[in-house]
Amino acid sequence: MCSNYRPVTRTDHLLTFFGVERDSKEAPPEADMWPLGLAPFIRLHEDGSGNKVIDDGHFGLLPSFAKEVVYGRKTYNARSETVHQLPSFRESWRKGWRCIVPAEWVYEPCYETGKAVRWRVQQADGTPMGIAGIYKRWRDPDGALHWSFAMLTVNAAGHPVYERMHRPGDEKRMVVILDRDQYDLWLTCRVDEAKIFFRQWQGELKALPDPLPPRRAR
């Protein structure tokens, strides 16, 4: 599961690799993201134009019945096997509220030294990743609206990189990484077609211990 990642915030990366622009030309500083934090996600515009838009949402999907943002600590990842049936996720899945989460890299724990070491997993060529997600607009008890999202995950048993991650004996999981030429299809396909994306990514990943202390987004 992925609870920590580096979101894409650079304006040039968002435009070049994802074809979207922020309303504000000033990009927030690059920093790591944990559940409940605000990070960019890409969705289809609700006007039916088919255009992509980028919003900032809480990392941790907030269903209608959530009473507070802290609920997102349990919903930052959605298992592909159960996303269609769990109460927290099924509305977003059924209504086709799918998104792309732009990430420079994700962090995973590696236990090969006998203890957890934070490793960075990224595309081998250094380009950002588009991670498949679902989203929801949530109204808090005061009436304010908030965007929120979750990353989708699949079983990673046998994957050359992810087989090395996570505690020994735990199930191996990895985020659903989309090929760049699949972004539009992921956002626009029918709900019954979207499950074709639930597979281990076949592109080349590299992983290395992260030498820097975590730097949280403000």
RODO-2510 file (C-alpha; in nm, 4 decimals, decimal comma):
residues 218
     n   res          X          Y          Z
     1     m     0,0000     0,0000     0,0000
     2     c     0,1162     0,3550    -0,0621
     3     s     0,0760     0,6033     0,2216
     4     n     0,3570     0,8391     0,1235
     5     y     0,4605     0,9861    -0,2118
     6     r     0,6028     1,2917    -0,3842
     7     p     0,3261     1,4653    -0,5845
     8     v     0,3973     1,6409    -0,9126
     9     t     0,3645     2,0135    -0,8457
    10     r     0,5977     2,1649    -1,1048
    11     t     0,3980     2,3557    -1,3655
    12     d     0,6155     2,2335    -1,6527
    13     h     0,5854     1,8677    -1,5489
    14     l     0,2077     1,8895    -1,5166
    15     l     0,1770     2,0434    -1,8621
    16     t     0,4367     1,8275    -2,0391
    17     f     0,3461     1,4890    -1,8945
    18     f    -0,0235     1,5296    -1,8101
    19     g    -0,1477     1,8114    -2,0339
    20     v    -0,2988     2,0199    -1,7524
    21     e    -0,2331     2,3644    -1,6099
    22     r    -0,3080     2,4982    -1,2658
    23     d    -0,5186     2,8132    -1,2342
    24     s    -0,2321     2,9607    -1,0377
    25     k     0,0992     2,9824    -1,2233
    26     e     0,2890     2,9646    -0,8954
    27     a     0,3602     2,6019    -0,8127
    28     p     0,3712     2,4957    -0,4473
    29     p     0,7113     2,3742    -0,3242
    30     e     0,7971     2,0103    -0,3886
    31     a     0,7368     1,8101    -0,0729
    32     d     0,6203     1,4658     0,0350
    33     m     0,2557     1,3776     0,0869
    34     w     0,0881     1,1702     0,3583
    35     p    -0,2815     1,0869     0,4128
    36     l    -0,5104     1,3863     0,4732
    37     g    -0,2724     1,6286     0,3020
    38     l    -0,3780     1,8288    -0,0041
    39     a    -0,2280     1,7175    -0,3350
    40     p    -0,3164     1,7548    -0,7052
    41     f    -0,5306     1,5050    -0,8920
    42     i    -0,6575     1,5121    -1,2505
    43     r    -1,0173     1,4422    -1,3514
    44     l    -1,2597     1,5126    -1,6330
    45     h    -1,4404     1,8453    -1,6226
    46     e    -1,7973     1,8066    -1,5021
    47     d    -1,9312     2,0094    -1,7974
    48     g    -1,9113     1,7027    -2,0224
    49     s    -1,6549     1,8623    -2,2547
    50     g    -1,4051     1,5805    -2,2061
    51     n    -1,1413     1,8311    -2,0968
    52     k    -0,9079     1,7437    -1,8121
    53     v    -0,8843     1,9668    -1,5053
    54     i    -0,6550     1,9604    -1,2048
    55     d    -0,7690     2,0156    -0,8485
    56     d    -0,6164     1,9807    -0,5046
    57     g    -0,7807     1,7161    -0,2890
    58     h    -0,7283     1,5388     0,0402
    59     f    -0,5200     1,2223     0,0041
    60     g    -0,7769     0,9866     0,1528
    61     l    -1,1192     0,9571    -0,0086
    62     l    -1,4043     1,1032     0,1976
    63     p    -1,7404     0,9332     0,1379
    64     s    -2,0674     1,1153     0,1992
    65     f    -2,1096     0,9576     0,5420
    66     a    -1,7667     1,0717     0,6705
    67     k    -1,8027     1,3125     0,9624
    68     e    -1,4545     1,4616     0,9478
    69     v    -1,1453     1,4763     0,7285
    70     v    -0,9583     1,2356     0,9561
    71     y    -1,1714     0,9543     0,8064
    72     g    -0,9291     0,9707     0,5117
    73     r    -0,6595     0,8009     0,7189
    74     k    -0,8398     0,4739     0,6362
    75     t    -0,9163     0,5406     0,2689
    76     y    -0,6030     0,6646     0,0919
    77     n    -0,5699     0,3325    -0,0950
    78     a    -0,8516     0,1349    -0,2572
    79     r    -0,7975    -0,2321    -0,3359
    80     s    -0,8889    -0,3098    -0,6960
    81     e    -1,0500    -0,6350    -0,5852
    82     t    -1,3039    -0,4645    -0,3570
    83     v    -1,3343    -0,1028    -0,4786
    84     h    -1,6737    -0,1795    -0,6337
    85     q    -1,8285    -0,3067    -0,3115
    86     l    -1,6821    -0,1327    -0,0060
    87     p    -1,9093     0,1458     0,1251
    88     s    -1,6295     0,4038     0,1295
    89     f    -1,5463     0,3570    -0,2391
    90     r    -1,8373     0,2036    -0,4280
    91     e    -2,0197     0,5285    -0,5103
    92     s    -1,7104     0,6786    -0,6741
    93     w    -1,6467     0,3569    -0,8643
    94     r    -2,0077     0,3117    -0,9775
    95     k    -2,0376     0,6721    -1,0968
    96     g    -1,7079     0,6633    -1,2864
    97     w    -1,5376     0,9258    -1,0742
    98     r    -1,1903     0,8147    -1,1784
    99     c    -0,8798     1,0308    -1,1644
   100     i    -0,5065     1,0354    -1,2249
   101     v    -0,2737     1,1075    -0,9340
   102     p     0,0500     1,2618    -1,0673
   103     a     0,3525     1,1394    -0,8711
   104     e     0,7239     1,1959    -0,9140
   105     w     0,7757     0,8784    -0,7106
   106     v     0,6234     0,6768    -0,4268
   107     y     0,7818     0,5572    -0,1053
   108     e     0,7707     0,1996     0,0209
   109     p     0,9337     0,0228     0,3184
   110     c     1,2073    -0,2303     0,2425
   111     y     1,3033    -0,4780     0,5184
   112     e     1,6062    -0,6388     0,3548
   113     t     1,8364    -0,4981     0,6252
   114     g     1,6151    -0,6448     0,8991
   115     k     1,4353    -0,3191     0,9691
   116     a     1,2163    -0,0840     0,7683
   117     v     1,4131     0,1443     0,5352
   118     r     1,2298     0,4051     0,3312
   119     w     1,2843     0,3422    -0,0387
   120     r     1,1893     0,5558    -0,3356
   121     v     1,0182     0,3797    -0,6283
   122     q     1,0013     0,5645    -0,9601
   123     q     1,0075     0,5189    -1,3325
   124     a     1,3517     0,4156    -1,4521
   125     d     1,3795     0,7156    -1,6844
   126     g     1,2829     0,9614    -1,4107
   127     t     0,9585     1,0775    -1,5702
   128     p     0,6540     1,1213    -1,3441
   129     m     0,4004     0,8457    -1,2923
   130     g     0,0257     0,8688    -1,3487
   131     i    -0,1409     0,6601    -1,0778
   132     a    -0,5001     0,5439    -1,1231
   133     g    -0,7369     0,6734    -0,8582
   134     i    -1,0944     0,7515    -0,7680
   135     y    -1,2256     1,0766    -0,6251
   136     k    -1,5217     1,2292    -0,4428
   137     r    -1,6387     1,5782    -0,3526
   138     w    -1,7266     1,5810     0,0156
   139     r    -1,9331     1,8303     0,2151
   140     d    -1,8143     1,8804     0,5715
   141     p    -2,0529     1,9412     0,8645
   142     d    -2,0122     2,3182     0,8182
   143     g    -2,1242     2,2946     0,4555
   144     a    -1,7845     2,3514     0,2914
   145     l    -1,6949     2,1347    -0,0102
   146     h    -1,3668     1,9441    -0,0294
   147     w    -1,2167     1,7282    -0,3032
   148     s    -1,0671     1,3959    -0,1959
   149     f    -0,9096     1,0962    -0,3699
   150     a    -0,7618     0,7501    -0,3223
   151     m    -0,5012     0,5520    -0,5157
   152     l    -0,5952     0,2105    -0,6543
   153     t    -0,3737    -0,0888    -0,5755
   154     v    -0,3247    -0,4423    -0,7076
   155     n    -0,1479    -0,7540    -0,5840
   156     a     0,2269    -0,7237    -0,6543
   157     a     0,3438    -1,0801    -0,5909
   158     g     0,6336    -1,1635    -0,8187
   159     h     0,6970    -0,8064    -0,9314
   160     p     1,0745    -0,7499    -0,9672
   161     v     1,0684    -0,4322    -0,7562
   162     y     0,7651    -0,4641    -0,5304
   163     e     0,8499    -0,8211    -0,4301
   164     r     1,1308    -0,6568    -0,2296
   165     m     0,9018    -0,4129    -0,0492
   166     h     0,6895    -0,4428     0,2669
   167     r     0,7298    -0,6514     0,5784
   168     p     0,8198    -1,0202     0,5232
   169     g     0,5033    -1,2277     0,5238
   170     d     0,2764    -0,9332     0,4384
   171     e     0,0852    -0,9252     0,1116
   172     k     0,2730    -0,7452    -0,1642
   173     r     0,0730    -0,4512    -0,3042
   174     m     0,1522    -0,1817    -0,5592
   175     v    -0,0294     0,1207    -0,6969
   176     v    -0,1941     0,0966    -1,0394
   177     i     0,0424     0,2819    -1,2741
   178     l    -0,1023     0,3906    -1,6064
   179     d     0,0827     0,4053    -1,9363
   180     r     0,0968     0,7621    -2,0592
   181     d    -0,1098     0,6824    -2,3685
   182     q    -0,3817     0,5337    -2,1445
   183     y    -0,4595     0,8447    -1,9409
   184     d    -0,7557     0,9580    -2,1510
   185     l    -0,8992     0,6075    -2,1768
   186     w    -0,8819     0,5563    -1,8012
   187     l    -1,0790     0,8759    -1,7466
   188     t    -1,3398     0,8171    -2,0185
   189     c    -1,4036     0,4411    -2,0456
   190     r    -1,7169     0,2748    -1,9145
   191     v    -1,7141     0,1455    -1,5595
   192     d    -1,7295    -0,2158    -1,6779
   193     e    -1,4222    -0,1562    -1,8957
   194     a    -1,2073     0,0119    -1,6303
   195     k    -1,0995    -0,3145    -1,4690
   196     i    -0,8666    -0,3842    -1,7619
   197     f    -0,6261    -0,1420    -1,5949
   198     f    -0,6034    -0,3538    -1,2800
   199     r    -0,2675    -0,5195    -1,3445
   200     q     0,0953    -0,4914    -1,2482
   201     w     0,2650    -0,2244    -1,4544
   202     q     0,4925    -0,3694    -1,7211
   203     g     0,7147    -0,0628    -1,7545
   204     e     1,0559    -0,0378    -1,5913
   205     l     1,0764     0,0823    -1,2325
   206     k     1,3801     0,1469    -1,0189
   207     a     1,4027     0,1585    -0,6415
   208     l     1,6684     0,2962    -0,4112
   209     p     1,6984     0,3909    -0,0448
   210     d     1,5896     0,7500     0,0077
   211     p     1,8858     0,9389     0,1549
   212     l     1,6943     1,2479     0,2668
   213     p     1,4706     1,2944     0,5727
   214     p     1,1003     1,3257     0,4889
   215     r     0,9931     1,6772     0,3912
   216     r     0,6233     1,7304     0,4510
   217     a     0,3992     1,9543     0,2452
   218     r     0,2719     2,2555     0,4336
***
